[in-house]
Amino acid sequence: MSVPRPRRPRERDRASAVDRCITHSSAPPRRWRTRRSTAPASIEDIDTVLKRAPPTQASPTSTRANALLIATSENFGGMAGIVKDFLERTYYPCEGRLEGRPYAVLVCAGTDGTGAMRDVDRVATGWRLHKVHPGLIHKSGVTAQPVIVPDDVLAQCREIGATLAAGVAAGIY
């Protein structure tokens, strides 16, 4: 697991800093795999830590997440199986600890994407999470093969992450 080193927050920032952004996705489009492309955009006075959740075990850091940004591909009209598996495996360890936390969803789909968005929203409802952004569905027009996500879509993803982080830091969410 590769984790970028966050800058040490100044004393006045400590109370408002976003502690963790945990990612877990199944074979995301090639460009989403790089730390730089998935890291939330930089916002002054807000610290973020990007962590990749282990694919085979529930992460204890999941309960310390201030918000969730869930990225998935759409497979067979729904969210990717490994993302669903991660959400199911972490449900009981996180039960009662994440209620009310904000979340947003990023979907990379061939042609539709609404099934994956609906599936993630359904699971998030069971977790009692609070959706604070309508999310993003990138329709690549490509199915069953690697996708290179355009820079403008990656910029939108960063903006969603930054919005989520800023809202948490400001106490809006």
GUNUKOL-319604 format. One line per field, with one value per residue (C-alpha): x, z, y; residue in one letter; residue number from 1. Coordinates in nm, 4 decimals. Each point is the difference from the previous one (the first is absolute). Layout:
# residues N
east	c(X	...) $
up	c(Z	...) $
north	c(Y	...) $
type	c(a	...) $
seq	c(NUM	...) $
# end
This chain:
# residues 173
east	c(0.0000	0.1486	-0.1017	0.1210	0.1463	-0.2340	0.1378	-0.0035	-0.2983	0.0582	-0.1533	-0.2971	-0.0747	-0.0130	-0.3675	-0.1134	0.2356	-0.1491	0.1763	-0.0477	-0.1332	-0.0167	-0.0221	-0.1044	-0.0822	0.0051	0.2363	-0.0768	0.0762	0.3745	0.0371	-0.1936	0.2696	0.2611	0.0246	0.0057	-0.3194	-0.2078	0.1273	-0.2439	0.0807	0.2111	-0.1907	0.1797	-0.0194	-0.1443	0.2086	-0.0986	0.1454	-0.0718	-0.0047	-0.0723	-0.2083	0.1399	-0.2068	-0.0201	-0.0649	-0.2023	0.2121	-0.0094	0.0662	-0.3431	-0.1611	0.2201	-0.0984	-0.1684	-0.1664	-0.0164	0.0687	-0.0926	0.1306	-0.1225	-0.0350	-0.3386	-0.0002	-0.3065	-0.2185	0.1077	0.2913	0.3169	-0.0096	0.3200	-0.1328	-0.3223	0.2108	0.2064	-0.3141	-0.1529	0.3177	0.0390	-0.3664	0.0207	0.3412	-0.1279	-0.3605	-0.1205	0.3296	-0.0591	-0.3636	-0.0619	0.3416	-0.0026	0.0701	0.0143	0.0303	0.2120	-0.1048	0.1809	-0.2463	-0.0085	-0.3382	-0.2285	0.1354	-0.3299	-0.0129	0.3357	-0.0982	-0.3315	0.1740	0.2538	-0.2766	-0.2030	0.2914	0.0788	-0.3609	0.0465	0.3170	-0.1998	0.2443	-0.0970	0.0395	0.1317	0.0770	-0.1987	0.3180	0.1538	-0.0693	0.2632	-0.1404	0.3048	-0.1842	0.2456	-0.0942	0.2092	0.3366	0.2313	-0.1061	0.2154	-0.2028	0.0330	0.1706	-0.3201	-0.1809	0.2912	-0.0185	-0.3707	0.0855	0.2592	-0.2515	-0.2564	0.2629	0.0995	-0.3628	-0.0511	0.3147	-0.0830	-0.3554	0.1245	0.2645	-0.2515	-0.2490	-0.2608	-0.0320) $
up	c(0.0000	-0.1066	0.2064	-0.0804	0.2942	0.1034	0.0981	0.3736	0.0843	0.1767	0.3463	-0.1182	-0.2732	0.2206	0.0884	-0.3592	-0.1794	-0.1922	0.1366	-0.2610	-0.3446	-0.0457	-0.3501	-0.1142	-0.3592	-0.2328	-0.2939	-0.0483	-0.3297	-0.0503	0.0740	0.3293	0.1316	0.0476	0.3364	-0.1629	-0.2008	0.2901	0.2758	0.1001	-0.1302	0.2259	0.2173	0.2218	0.3703	-0.0608	0.0257	-0.1770	0.0235	-0.2851	0.1006	-0.2156	0.1870	-0.0109	-0.2387	0.2305	0.3452	0.1693	0.0789	0.3589	-0.1344	-0.1667	0.3303	0.0247	-0.3433	0.0111	-0.3363	-0.2702	-0.3691	-0.1690	-0.3520	-0.1995	-0.3503	-0.1181	-0.0607	-0.1379	0.0839	0.3644	0.2220	-0.0294	0.2076	0.1873	0.1113	0.1201	0.1763	0.1736	0.1148	0.1295	0.1837	0.1695	0.1004	0.3356	0.1060	-0.0802	0.1155	0.1991	-0.0512	-0.3384	0.0289	-0.1444	-0.1660	-0.3429	-0.3183	-0.3764	-0.2871	-0.3170	-0.2698	-0.3189	-0.2347	-0.3591	-0.0935	0.3019	0.3567	0.1794	0.1257	0.1769	0.1489	0.1214	0.1526	0.1940	0.1198	0.1187	0.2049	0.1354	0.1157	0.2001	0.1512	0.0780	-0.1894	-0.1274	-0.3731	-0.0392	-0.3724	-0.2916	-0.1115	-0.3404	-0.2702	-0.2737	-0.3084	-0.1919	-0.2780	0.0544	0.1546	0.1191	-0.0601	0.1717	-0.0122	0.0102	0.1774	-0.1551	0.1990	0.0266	0.1667	0.2398	0.0845	0.0808	0.2248	0.1852	0.0374	0.1530	0.2446	0.0845	0.0500	0.2330	0.1976	0.0196	0.1153	0.2767	0.1100	0.0055	0.2002	-0.2766	-0.0251) $
north	c(0.0000	0.3309	0.3019	0.3504	0.1896	0.2789	0.3349	0.0519	0.2239	0.3248	0.0225	0.2083	-0.2561	-0.3072	0.0261	0.0484	-0.2387	-0.2902	-0.3061	-0.2676	-0.0660	-0.3759	-0.1369	-0.3406	-0.0741	-0.2940	0.0208	0.3674	0.1659	0.0139	0.3733	-0.0331	-0.2338	0.2661	0.1701	0.3429	-0.0490	-0.1356	0.2272	0.2724	0.3444	0.2173	0.2420	0.2458	-0.0881	-0.3478	-0.3133	-0.3183	-0.3456	-0.2362	-0.3655	-0.2989	-0.2534	-0.3549	-0.2137	-0.3015	0.1416	0.2695	0.3024	0.1264	0.3492	-0.0105	0.0974	0.3089	0.1315	0.3391	-0.0649	-0.2651	0.0516	-0.3264	-0.0633	-0.2978	-0.1248	-0.1173	-0.3747	-0.1764	0.2994	0.0323	0.0957	-0.2067	-0.3185	0.0739	0.3405	-0.1655	-0.2635	0.2706	0.1832	-0.3241	-0.1105	0.3341	0.0372	-0.1815	0.1376	0.3512	-0.0478	0.2984	0.1855	0.1634	0.1066	0.3438	0.0248	0.1632	-0.1907	0.0438	-0.2478	-0.0122	-0.2480	-0.0946	-0.1680	-0.1092	0.1443	0.0586	-0.0017	0.0545	-0.3603	0.0304	0.3374	-0.1452	-0.3044	0.2089	0.2325	-0.2997	-0.1365	0.3487	0.0295	-0.3206	0.1469	0.3174	0.2195	0.3452	0.0662	0.3542	0.0067	-0.1468	-0.1765	-0.0457	-0.2560	-0.0100	-0.1736	-0.1143	-0.1839	-0.2872	-0.3327	-0.2946	0.1658	0.2486	0.3640	0.3101	0.2659	0.3472	0.2758	0.2066	-0.2929	-0.0525	0.3708	-0.0420	-0.2961	0.2081	0.2806	-0.2367	-0.1255	0.3567	0.1002	-0.2952	0.0880	0.3706	-0.0714	-0.2296	0.2501	0.2851	-0.2051	0.0158	-0.3781) $
type	c(m	s	v	p	r	p	r	r	p	r	e	r	d	r	a	s	a	v	d	r	c	i	t	h	s	s	a	p	p	r	r	w	r	t	r	r	s	t	a	p	a	s	i	e	d	i	d	t	v	l	k	r	a	p	p	t	q	a	s	p	t	s	t	r	a	n	a	l	l	i	a	t	s	e	n	f	g	g	m	a	g	i	v	k	d	f	l	e	r	t	y	y	p	c	e	g	r	l	e	g	r	p	y	a	v	l	v	c	a	g	t	d	g	t	g	a	m	r	d	v	d	r	v	a	t	g	w	r	l	h	k	v	h	p	g	l	i	h	k	s	g	v	t	a	q	p	v	i	v	p	d	d	v	l	a	q	c	r	e	i	g	a	t	l	a	a	g	v	a	a	g	i	y) $
seq	c(1	2	3	4	5	6	7	8	9	10	11	12	13	14	15	16	17	18	19	20	21	22	23	24	25	26	27	28	29	30	31	32	33	34	35	36	37	38	39	40	41	42	43	44	45	46	47	48	49	50	51	52	53	54	55	56	57	58	59	60	61	62	63	64	65	66	67	68	69	70	71	72	73	74	75	76	77	78	79	80	81	82	83	84	85	86	87	88	89	90	91	92	93	94	95	96	97	98	99	100	101	102	103	104	105	106	107	108	109	110	111	112	113	114	115	116	117	118	119	120	121	122	123	124	125	126	127	128	129	130	131	132	133	134	135	136	137	138	139	140	141	142	143	144	145	146	147	148	149	150	151	152	153	154	155	156	157	158	159	160	161	162	163	164	165	166	167	168	169	170	171	172	173) $
# end
